[in-house]
Amino acid sequence: EFGTRLDEVILVVKRMQPMWDGGADSNVDWD
């Protein structure tokens, strides 16, 4: 399922958030 794969990608992106300082997450709603 593409949705499941997308969820995995989002989890990786969220793991990367600390070096983005949460800025990107504030501008893009991954939920």
N, C-alpha and C positions, 0 to 999 in steps of 0.2 A: 504493500500500500504506500502510495506517494506521501500521504499524510504522516505515516509513521516515520518515513525517512526524513521528512521535513522537521518533525519533532526532534530527531537526533541531531540535525544540523543546528537547530535553535539551542539545544543543550550545549553544543560546542561553543556557539556564539556567546551564550551566557557565561561560560567558563572564561571566555576572553574578556568579559566586561571590566574586570579590575584595571587593565591597562588602558581601557577607554574611559575610565573614571565614571562609567554610567551615563556619559553624555549621549552616546548613540542610542542607548536603551530608552532615554527620555524622549528622543525624537521619533523613534520607531517602536510602535506597540507590537511586540512579538507575541503577545497573548491573543 
